[in-house]
């Protein structure tokens, strides 16, 4: 499982021109699932994500987490995080989980974040989504398990 975490001032995801998820200050999370992933790996990444401290404190140090700033999460599934471009110019997605498995782990991941008392907005799994964000920093972190 792989997540790309972007610290944002705001983010929004639209499907067919309609907003389906929108947050203010927090993290835009792009979540990729491979066929070997488990709920235990999701639990590990949820814990890391919810405790990640990359918001600046009064001394301009990255020392605050989501709960400290009343931040939110916008979680978007993205199978292309498992693109393999090692051979040729057209990516292979053979390492990405099949849709049923990926959707189950995506939904599980989102639910576990909510159980950590973090407000969660989501994209729509498998949809053609348009994501807008105002990156803060920019700060982008990749977490993998």
C-alpha positions as a Markdown table, in Angstrom:
| # | Residue | x | y | z |
|---|---|---|---|---|
| 1 | Unk | 0.0 | 0.0 | 0.0 |
| 2 | Unk | 1.3 | 3.4 | -0.9 |
| 3 | Unk | 0.0 | 6.9 | -0.1 |
| 4 | Unk | 1.0 | 10.3 | -1.4 |
| 5 | Unk | 0.2 | 12.9 | 1.2 |
| 6 | Unk | 0.0 | 16.5 | 0.2 |
| 7 | Unk | -0.4 | 19.3 | 2.8 |
| 8 | Unk | -3.1 | 21.6 | 1.4 |
| 9 | Unk | -4.9 | 24.8 | 2.3 |
| 10 | Unk | -7.9 | 23.4 | 0.5 |
| 11 | Unk | -8.7 | 20.5 | -1.9 |
| 12 | Unk | -11.7 | 19.3 | -3.9 |
| 13 | Unk | -12.6 | 16.3 | -6.0 |
| 14 | Unk | -15.3 | 16.4 | -8.7 |
| 15 | Unk | -17.0 | 13.7 | -10.7 |
| 16 | Unk | -19.0 | 14.7 | -13.8 |
| 17 | Unk | -18.7 | 18.3 | -12.8 |
| 18 | Unk | -20.2 | 17.7 | -9.3 |
| 19 | Unk | -18.2 | 18.2 | -6.1 |
| 20 | Unk | -18.1 | 14.9 | -4.2 |
| 21 | Unk | -15.5 | 15.8 | -1.6 |
| 22 | Unk | -14.1 | 19.0 | -0.4 |
| 23 | Unk | -11.8 | 20.0 | 2.5 |
| 24 | Unk | -10.1 | 23.1 | 4.0 |
| 25 | Unk | -6.7 | 22.8 | 5.7 |
| 26 | Unk | -5.4 | 19.3 | 5.9 |
| 27 | Unk | -4.1 | 16.5 | 3.7 |
| 28 | Unk | -5.0 | 15.4 | 0.2 |
| 29 | Unk | -4.2 | 11.7 | 0.2 |
| 30 | Unk | -3.7 | 9.6 | -3.0 |
| 31 | Unk | -4.1 | 5.9 | -2.1 |
| 32 | Unk | -2.7 | 3.1 | -4.2 |
| 33 | Unk | -3.3 | -0.6 | -3.4 |
| 34 | Unk | -1.3 | -3.6 | -4.6 |
| 35 | Unk | -2.6 | -7.2 | -4.7 |
| 36 | Unk | -0.4 | -8.1 | -1.6 |
| 37 | Unk | -1.8 | -5.5 | 0.7 |
| 38 | Unk | -3.7 | -6.3 | 3.9 |
| 39 | Unk | -5.8 | -4.5 | 6.5 |
| 40 | Unk | -2.8 | -4.6 | 8.9 |
| 41 | Unk | -0.8 | -2.6 | 6.4 |
| 42 | Unk | -3.7 | -0.1 | 6.1 |
| 43 | Unk | -3.8 | 0.2 | 9.9 |
| 44 | Unk | -0.1 | 1.0 | 10.0 |
| 45 | Unk | -0.5 | 3.7 | 7.4 |
| 46 | Unk | -3.6 | 5.2 | 9.0 |
| 47 | Unk | -1.7 | 5.5 | 12.3 |
| 48 | Unk | 1.2 | 7.2 | 10.5 |
| 49 | Unk | -1.0 | 9.5 | 8.6 |
| 50 | Unk | -3.2 | 10.6 | 11.5 |
| 51 | Unk | -0.1 | 11.3 | 13.6 |
| 52 | Unk | 2.0 | 12.8 | 10.9 |
| 53 | Unk | 3.3 | 16.2 | 12.1 |
| 54 | Unk | 4.0 | 18.5 | 9.1 |
| 55 | Unk | 2.1 | 21.6 | 10.0 |
| 56 | Unk | 4.1 | 24.5 | 11.3 |
| 57 | Unk | 4.0 | 25.6 | 14.9 |
| 58 | Unk | 4.5 | 29.1 | 16.3 |
| 59 | Unk | 8.3 | 28.7 | 15.8 |
| 60 | Unk | 7.8 | 27.8 | 12.1 |
| 61 | Unk | 8.8 | 24.2 | 12.7 |
| 62 | Unk | 6.9 | 21.2 | 11.3 |
| 63 | Unk | 5.6 | 20.0 | 14.6 |
| 64 | Unk | 1.8 | 19.9 | 14.4 |
| 65 | Unk | -0.5 | 17.2 | 13.3 |
| 66 | Unk | -4.0 | 17.1 | 11.8 |
| 67 | Unk | -5.8 | 17.2 | 15.2 |
| 68 | Unk | -3.7 | 20.1 | 16.4 |
| 69 | Unk | -4.9 | 22.3 | 13.5 |
| 70 | Unk | -8.4 | 20.8 | 13.2 |
| 71 | Unk | -7.4 | 19.5 | 9.8 |
| 72 | Unk | -9.3 | 17.3 | 7.4 |
| 73 | Unk | -8.5 | 14.5 | 5.0 |
| 74 | Unk | -9.5 | 14.1 | 1.3 |
| 75 | Unk | -8.8 | 10.6 | 0.3 |
| 76 | Unk | -8.7 | 9.6 | -3.4 |
| 77 | Unk | -8.0 | 6.1 | -4.8 |
| 78 | Unk | -5.3 | 6.1 | -7.4 |
| 79 | Unk | -4.2 | 2.8 | -8.9 |
| 80 | Unk | -1.6 | 4.6 | -11.0 |
| 81 | Unk | 0.7 | 4.8 | -8.0 |
| 82 | Unk | 1.6 | 1.2 | -8.9 |
| 83 | Unk | 2.5 | 2.0 | -12.5 |
| 84 | Unk | 5.6 | 0.2 | -13.7 |
| 85 | Unk | 7.4 | 2.1 | -16.4 |
| 86 | Unk | 10.6 | 0.0 | -16.3 |
| 87 | Unk | 10.1 | -1.4 | -19.8 |
| 88 | Unk | 9.0 | 0.7 | -22.6 |
| 89 | Unk | 7.0 | 3.9 | -22.4 |
| 90 | Unk | 3.6 | 2.6 | -21.7 |
| 91 | Unk | 3.0 | 1.9 | -18.0 |
| 92 | Unk | 2.0 | -1.6 | -16.8 |
| 93 | Unk | -0.5 | -1.7 | -13.9 |
| 94 | Unk | 0.1 | -5.4 | -13.1 |
| 95 | Unk | 1.1 | -4.6 | -9.5 |
| 96 | Unk | -2.2 | -2.7 | -8.8 |
| 97 | Unk | -4.8 | -4.7 | -7.0 |
| 98 | Unk | -7.9 | -5.8 | -8.8 |
| 99 | Unk | -10.8 | -3.4 | -8.3 |
| 100 | Unk | -12.8 | -5.5 | -5.8 |
| 101 | Unk | -9.8 | -5.9 | -3.4 |
| 102 | Unk | -8.6 | -2.3 | -3.9 |
| 103 | Unk | -12.1 | -0.9 | -3.2 |
| 104 | Unk | -12.4 | -2.9 | 0.0 |
| 105 | Unk | -9.1 | -1.7 | 1.3 |
| 106 | Unk | -9.8 | 1.9 | 0.2 |
| 107 | Unk | -13.1 | 1.9 | 2.1 |
| 108 | Unk | -11.4 | 0.2 | 5.1 |
| 109 | Unk | -8.6 | 2.8 | 5.1 |
| 110 | Unk | -11.1 | 5.7 | 5.0 |
| 111 | Unk | -13.2 | 4.2 | 7.8 |
| 112 | Unk | -10.1 | 3.7 | 10.0 |
| 113 | Unk | -9.2 | 7.4 | 9.5 |
| 114 | Unk | -12.7 | 8.4 | 10.6 |
| 115 | Unk | -12.3 | 6.2 | 13.7 |
| 116 | Unk | -9.2 | 8.3 | 14.6 |
| 117 | Unk | -11.6 | 11.3 | 14.9 |
| 118 | Unk | -10.3 | 12.9 | 11.7 |
| 119 | Unk | -12.9 | 14.4 | 9.3 |
| 120 | Unk | -12.8 | 12.5 | 6.0 |
| 121 | Unk | -14.0 | 13.4 | 2.6 |
| 122 | Unk | -13.6 | 10.9 | -0.3 |
| 123 | Unk | -13.5 | 10.6 | -4.0 |
| 124 | Unk | -15.6 | 8.0 | -5.8 |
| 125 | Unk | -13.7 | 4.7 | -6.3 |
| 126 | Unk | -13.1 | 3.9 | -9.9 |
| 127 | Unk | -14.6 | 7.2 | -11.2 |
| 128 | Unk | -13.0 | 9.7 | -13.6 |
| 129 | Unk | -12.1 | 12.3 | -11.0 |
| 130 | Unk | -10.9 | 15.9 | -11.3 |
| 131 | Unk | -8.9 | 17.0 | -8.3 |
| 132 | Unk | -8.2 | 20.6 | -7.5 |
| 133 | Unk | -5.9 | 21.6 | -4.6 |
| 134 | Unk | -4.0 | 24.5 | -3.2 |
| 135 | Unk | -0.8 | 22.9 | -2.0 |
| 136 | Unk | 0.7 | 24.3 | 1.2 |
| 137 | Unk | 4.4 | 24.6 | 1.1 |
| 138 | Unk | 4.5 | 22.6 | -1.0 |
| 139 | Unk | 4.8 | 19.6 | 1.3 |
| 140 | Unk | 4.5 | 16.2 | -0.3 |
| 141 | Unk | 5.3 | 12.9 | 1.6 |
| 142 | Unk | 5.2 | 9.4 | 0.3 |
| 143 | Unk | 4.3 | 6.6 | 2.9 |
| 144 | Unk | 4.5 | 2.9 | 2.1 |
| 145 | Unk | 4.0 | -0.3 | 3.9 |
